Amino acid sequence: SKVQVVGATASAASAASAAMSELGSQKHGHVCRVLMRKSPFADADAFDPGPETVAFLRENKVLVIGAGGLGCEILKDLALSGFMDIHVIDMDTIDVTNLNRQFLFRQADVGKTKAEVAAAFINKRLGHLGAKVTAHVGKIQDFDESFYRKFFLVIAGLDNIAARRWMNATLHDMVDKTSGEPDPSTIIPLIDGGTEGFKGQARVIIPTMTSCFDCSLDAFPPQVNYPLCTIAETPRLPEHCVEYAVVVLWEQRFPGQKLNRDSPADMQWVFEQAKDRAATFGIPGVTYQLTMGVVKRIIPAIASTNALIAAALVVEALKIATYCGPVLNNYMMYMGQQGVYTHTFPYQKKDDCMVCGGAKLTLNRPKNSTLQELLEHLGAHPSYQLSRPSVSSTSGIVFMQNPKAIREQHEYKLQMSLKELTQADPPVFTEGEDLIVTDPMLPTRLTLQLYLTD
């Protein structure tokens, strides 16, 4: 009867209300509300609402790379979103200039390691939710493949392009393709974010399935470097004075000693020297903040932009872990300079990408160009941007950057033309053969096929 239907509906609504009320009292009740019921936004075939999905979210390990401005926000958002087994890697120590936006740190933490302080703060403040953050102090290159295989996904909050490239290439290299096709169980998603002032970006990288970080390498502006002749003879900018203190004066005053960019004492010395040089040439504007920015290549950061991008990254992590909504496809840009504007689009894979394109390059070079010019081309090309490439052939070493003794043995080849190298007796390499290129920027080696043109 109609009365019975109404009664049944009311009873079901009451039961649902009671269930939701119970969820609200649970840890992460707001997240459970999303994961315990069906959603019109989720893929019906992939999303399975219920306790198992909640348990999966809580049990899987997530790795955050970087505990700076973006990393602090990511750690907080993960802990509040139901992730409980969180790990963080960072090699830096806390500087007083970090305190205005890296909110997990306090004045008393200056000089301590970022990863350990950030982990301790989250564990103390959000430990009652079950979140546990484990700190790892060091470079990402210090950890081997077995370490990274422990994680379900990786979130990168880095301001360092070299580190982002290394992590991207490592996760791609870890995909098992022995059967001819990628093994899905070996694919670890990388969620990458970055900010600069009022601009930011978030992207989802699924190794072998989407475009990778190196596919968009040519979209990044080149790093600013100042010619030595300018900073030494005709400085015009405060940045020139700081660079001169780092490149010239430090070596003169402390020969053989490396400048510690995380040392307040070293930074103060550079600042004082740059200020004196600026006074000599009548150049205003040298401040400690500017000195830090030039020496550490600091990218301008705004706390609200970090918060926005971190939120986007963690939402994508939640969707990847639970299928509760469509995953970003695959690049989101945020532009807040003149309002609030976002643009999402699928960044296309590049067929000649060094990482996801098969790590194989084919280059045509003039036969009279030198080996030195080839190495410079690999470094200057926006799609490659190698830092110190070494090359070897089936015949042996073409050129090797390190160790110094081996480099010196092969330096005579740098001014030889590629034609001369192929026609030497015996040939240093042959045209079209697979040359092996290694570089500190990448954890894997590349295959280069070189063809000579007139």
C-alpha positions in Angstrom: 0.0 0.0 0.0 0.9 3.6 -0.3 1.3 3.9 3.5 3.7 0.9 3.6 5.9 2.4 0.8 6.1 5.7 2.6 6.9 3.9 5.8 9.6 1.8 4.1 11.1 5.0 2.6 11.1 6.7 5.9 12.7 3.7 7.6 15.4 3.5 4.9 16.1 7.2 5.2 16.3 6.9 9.0 18.7 4.0 8.7 20.9 6.0 6.2 20.8 9.0 8.5 21.9 6.8 11.5 24.7 5.3 9.4 25.9 8.8 8.3 25.7 10.0 11.9 27.9 7.1 12.9 30.4 7.8 10.2 30.5 11.4 11.3 31.8 10.3 14.7 34.5 8.2 13.1 38.0 9.3 12.2 37.9 11.1 8.9 34.1 10.9 8.9 33.9 13.4 6.0 36.1 11.2 3.9 34.1 8.1 4.8 30.9 9.8 3.7 32.4 10.0 0.2 33.9 6.5 0.2 30.9 4.6 1.7 28.2 5.5 -0.8 27.8 5.6 -4.6 28.7 8.7 -6.5 27.4 10.0 -9.9 30.9 11.3 -10.5 32.8 8.0 -10.0 33.4 5.2 -12.5 30.7 2.7 -11.6 32.9 -0.3 -12.7 35.9 0.8 -10.7 34.5 2.5 -7.6 33.4 0.0 -4.9 32.1 2.1 -2.0 32.4 0.4 1.4 34.7 -0.4 4.3 37.2 -2.2 2.1 37.9 1.0 0.1 38.4 3.0 3.3 40.7 0.3 4.6 42.7 0.4 1.4 43.1 4.1 1.7 44.4 3.8 5.2 46.8 0.9 4.7 48.7 1.9 1.6 52.0 3.8 1.9 52.3 7.2 0.3 55.6 9.0 -0.3 55.9 12.8 -0.3 59.1 14.2 -1.8 60.0 17.6 -0.3 59.0 19.1 3.0 59.1 22.8 2.0 56.3 25.2 1.3 54.4 22.7 -0.9 55.4 19.7 1.1 54.1 21.0 4.4 50.7 21.6 2.9 50.7 18.1 1.2 51.6 16.3 4.5 48.8 18.1 6.4 46.2 17.4 3.6 47.1 13.8 3.4 46.8 13.3 7.1 43.4 15.0 7.1 42.2 13.0 4.1 42.5 9.5 5.5 46.0 8.5 4.5 47.7 7.0 7.5 51.0 5.6 6.4 52.9 8.6 5.0 56.6 8.9 4.4 58.5 12.1 3.5 62.0 12.7 2.0 63.9 16.0 2.3 67.6 16.8 2.5 67.4 20.4 3.6 67.5 22.0 7.0 65.2 24.8 8.2 66.2 28.4 7.5 64.6 31.4 9.2 63.3 32.5 5.8 61.2 29.4 5.6 59.0 30.4 8.5 56.7 32.8 6.8 55.0 30.0 4.7 56.3 26.6 5.9 53.9 26.5 8.8 55.0 23.2 10.3 58.2 24.9 11.5 58.9 27.3 14.3 61.8 29.6 15.3 63.2 26.9 17.6 63.4 24.5 14.6 65.9 26.6 12.6 68.9 24.5 11.7 67.0 21.2 12.1 66.1 18.9 9.3 62.9 19.6 7.5 61.7 16.0 7.1 62.1 15.1 10.8 60.5 18.3 12.1 57.6 18.1 9.7 57.0 14.5 10.5 57.1 15.1 14.3 54.6 18.0 13.9 52.0 16.1 12.0 52.4 13.1 14.3 51.8 15.2 17.3 49.0 17.3 15.9 47.1 14.7 13.9 48.3 11.4 15.5 44.8 11.0 17.1 43.5 10.5 13.5 45.8 7.5 13.1 48.2 9.3 10.8 51.8 8.4 11.1 54.5 10.3 9.1 58.0 8.6 8.8 60.9 11.0 7.9 63.8 10.1 5.6 66.7 12.6 5.5 68.8 12.7 2.4 68.7 13.0 -1.4 66.2 11.0 -3.4 69.2 9.5 -5.2 70.4 8.0 -1.9 67.5 5.5 -1.9 67.4 2.4 -4.2 64.6 0.8 -6.2 63.5 -1.5 -3.4 62.7 1.6 -1.2 60.5 3.2 -3.9 58.7 -0.1 -4.6 57.1 0.1 -1.1 54.8 2.9 -2.1 51.5 2.9 -3.8 52.0 6.4 -5.2 54.5 9.3 -5.0 53.7 13.0 -4.6 56.4 15.4 -5.5 56.4 18.9 -4.0 59.8 20.0 -5.4 61.2 23.3 -6.6 64.1 21.5 -8.3 63.7 20.4 -11.9 66.7 18.0 -11.8 65.2 16.1 -8.9 61.8 15.9 -10.5 63.4 14.6 -13.7 65.3 11.9 -11.7 62.2 10.8 -9.9 60.1 10.7 -13.1 62.8 8.6 -14.9 63.2 6.3 -11.9 59.5 5.4 -11.7 59.4 4.8 -15.4 62.5 2.6 -15.2 60.9 0.5 -12.5 58.0 -0.6 -14.8 58.5 -4.3 -15.7 58.2 -4.8 -19.5 59.8 -8.3 -19.7 56.6 -9.7 -21.2 56.5 -7.1 -23.9 53.8 -5.1 -22.2 54.0 -3.0 -19.0 53.1 -5.0 -15.9 50.4 -2.9 -14.2 51.4 -4.1 -10.7 54.8 -2.4 -11.2 53.4 1.0 -12.2 53.6 3.6 -9.4 51.8 6.9 -10.2 53.6 10.2 -9.7 51.6 13.3 -8.8 53.7 16.3 -9.4 53.1 19.9 -8.4 54.9 23.2 -8.5 54.3 26.8 -7.7 55.9 30.2 -8.7 54.3 33.3 -7.2 50.6 33.4 -8.2 51.1 30.5 -10.7 51.0 26.8 -10.1 50.5 23.4 -11.7 49.4 20.0 -10.8 49.7 16.9 -13.0 49.2 13.2 -12.8 51.9 11.0 -14.4 51.1 7.3 -14.9 54.3 5.7 -16.2 53.9 4.3 -19.7 50.3 5.5 -19.9 50.5 9.3 -19.8 53.0 11.9 -20.8 55.9 12.1 -18.3 57.7 15.1 -16.8 60.4 15.1 -19.5 57.7 15.4 -22.2 57.1 18.9 -20.9 60.7 19.9 -20.3 60.8 22.4 -23.0 57.9 24.3 -21.4 60.1 25.3 -18.5 62.0 28.6 -18.7 65.8 28.2 -18.8 67.7 28.8 -15.6 69.2 32.2 -15.3 73.0 32.2 -15.5 75.1 35.4 -15.6 78.2 35.6 -17.8 81.4 35.7 -15.8 82.8 38.7 -17.8 79.7 40.7 -16.8 79.7 39.9 -13.1 83.5 40.4 -12.9 84.0 43.6 -14.9 80.7 45.4 -15.5 78.2 44.4 -12.8 74.8 46.3 -13.2 72.4 44.4 -11.1 72.4 43.4 -7.4 72.3 39.7 -8.6 75.6 40.3 -10.3 77.2 41.2 -7.0 75.9 38.1 -5.3 77.0 35.9 -8.1 80.5 37.4 -8.0 80.7 36.7 -4.3 79.7 33.1 -4.8 81.8 32.3 -8.0 84.9 34.4 -7.4 85.3 35.7 -3.9 84.4 32.4 -2.1 87.0 30.4 -3.9 89.6 33.1 -3.2 88.8 33.2 0.5 88.1 29.5 1.0 90.0 27.5 -1.7 88.8 24.0 -2.1 85.9 24.4 0.4 82.4 24.0 -1.0 79.9 26.7 -0.2 77.1 25.3 2.1 73.9 26.9 0.8 72.1 25.8 3.9 74.5 27.3 6.4 73.4 30.7 7.8 77.1 31.6 8.5 78.1 30.9 4.8 75.1 32.9 3.5 75.9 35.8 5.8 79.4 35.9 4.5 78.2 35.9 0.9 75.7 38.7 1.7 78.3 40.9 3.3 80.7 40.4 0.4 78.0 41.2 -2.2 76.9 44.2 -0.2 80.5 45.6 -0.2 80.8 45.0 -3.9 77.5 46.7 -4.6 78.6 49.7 -2.6 81.8 49.9 -4.7 79.8 50.1 -8.0 76.9 52.1 -6.6 74.4 49.3 -7.1 71.4 49.4 -4.7 69.2 46.5 -3.7 71.5 43.8 -2.2 69.6 42.2 0.7 69.9 39.0 2.6 66.6 37.8 1.1 67.9 38.5 -2.4 71.2 36.8 -1.6 69.4 33.7 -0.5 67.3 33.8 -3.7 70.3 34.0 -6.0 72.5 31.5 -4.3 69.8 28.9 -3.8 67.9 29.7 -7.0 64.8 30.2 -4.8 61.5 30.4 -6.7 59.2 33.1 -5.3 56.5 31.4 -3.2 53.1 32.5 -1.9 51.5 30.5 0.9 48.0 30.6 -0.6 49.2 29.3 -3.9 51.0 26.4 -2.2 47.8 25.6 -0.3 45.7 25.5 -3.5 48.1 23.3 -5.5 48.7 21.0 -2.5 45.0 20.5 -2.2 44.7 19.6 -5.9 47.5 17.1 -5.5 46.0 15.3 -2.5 42.6 15.2 -4.1 44.1 13.4 -7.1 45.9 11.0 -4.7 42.5 10.3 -3.0 40.9 9.6 -6.4 43.7 7.4 -7.6 43.6 5.4 -4.4 39.9 4.9 -4.3 38.5 5.6 -7.8 35.9 7.9 -6.1 36.1 10.3 -8.9 37.6 10.9 -12.4 41.4 11.3 -12.3 42.9 14.5 -13.7 43.7 14.1 -17.4 46.4 15.0 -16.9 47.7 18.6 -16.4 46.1 21.5 -14.5 47.5 25.0 -14.6 46.5 27.7 -12.1 47.0 31.4 -12.9 46.2 33.8 -10.1 48.0 36.9 -11.3 44.9 38.7 -12.6 42.1 36.8 -10.9 41.5 33.1 -10.4 41.8 31.0 -13.6 42.5 27.3 -14.1 43.0 25.4 -17.3 43.0 21.6 -17.5 44.2 19.7 -20.6 45.8 16.4 -21.6 49.6 17.0 -22.1 50.5 14.8 -25.0 53.3 12.3 -24.9 56.4 13.1 -27.1 57.5 10.3 -29.3 61.1 11.3 -28.9 61.0 11.7 -25.1 64.1 10.4 -23.5 62.2 8.7 -20.7 58.8 7.5 -21.9 59.7 7.4 -25.6 62.0 4.5 -25.1 65.1 6.4 -23.9 66.4 6.4 -27.5 67.5 9.5 -29.4 68.3 10.0 -33.0 70.3 13.1 -33.9 71.6 14.5 -37.2 74.8 16.6 -36.7 77.1 18.3 -39.2 80.0 16.1 -39.9 82.5 19.0 -39.3 81.0 19.8 -35.9 83.0 18.8 -32.9 82.4 16.4 -30.0 82.4 19.4 -27.7 79.5 20.9 -29.7 77.6 17.6 -29.6 77.9 17.6 -25.8 76.8 21.2 -25.6 73.9 20.5 -27.8 72.7 17.7 -25.5 72.9 20.2 -22.6 71.3 23.2 -24.4 68.5 21.5 -26.2 65.2 22.2 -24.4 64.0 18.6 -24.7 67.2 17.1 -23.3 68.9 19.5 -20.9 71.6 17.1 -19.8 74.1 18.5 -17.4 77.4 16.6 -17.9 76.8 13.8 -20.4 79.3 11.0 -20.9 79.3 8.9 -24.1 80.5 5.4 -24.9 80.4 3.2 -28.0 81.0 -0.5 -28.7 84.7 0.4 -29.2 85.0 2.0 -25.7 84.8 5.4 -24.2 84.0 8.3 -26.5 84.1 10.8 -23.6 83.7 10.5 -19.9 83.2 13.4 -17.5 84.4 11.7 -14.3 86.7 10.6 -12.7 89.2 13.4 -13.5 92.0 11.1 -14.6 89.8 9.4 -17.3 88.4 12.7 -18.4 91.9 14.0 -19.0 92.8 11.0 -21.1 89.9 11.7 -23.5 89.8 15.6 -23.6 91.8 15.7 -26.8 88.7 14.4 -28.6 86.6 17.4 -27.7 88.0 19.5 -30.5 87.9 16.8 -33.1 85.2 16.8 -35.6 82.6 13.9 -35.6 83.9 12.9 -39.1 87.4 12.6 -37.7 86.2 10.5 -34.8 84.4 8.1 -37.1 87.4 7.9 -39.5 90.1 7.4 -36.9 92.1 4.2 -36.8 90.4 2.5 -35.0 87.1 4.5 -35.2 86.0 6.0 -31.9 82.5 5.2 -33.0 80.6 4.4 -36.2 77.8 6.4 -37.7 74.4 5.1 -36.7 75.6 2.7 -34.0 73.9 2.7 -30.6 75.9 5.1 -28.4 75.3 4.9 -24.6 74.8 8.3 -22.9 74.8 8.7 -19.1 74.2 11.9 -17.2 73.8 12.9 -13.5 70.3 14.2 -14.3 69.0 10.8 -15.1 69.1 7.5 -13.2 69.0 5.4 -16.4 71.2 5.4 -19.5 70.1 6.6 -23.0 70.7 5.2 -26.4 71.9 7.7 -29.0 72.0 7.1 -32.8 74.1 9.8 -34.5 74.0 10.5 -38.2 76.4 12.9 -39.9 75.2 15.5 -42.5 77.1 17.8 -44.9 
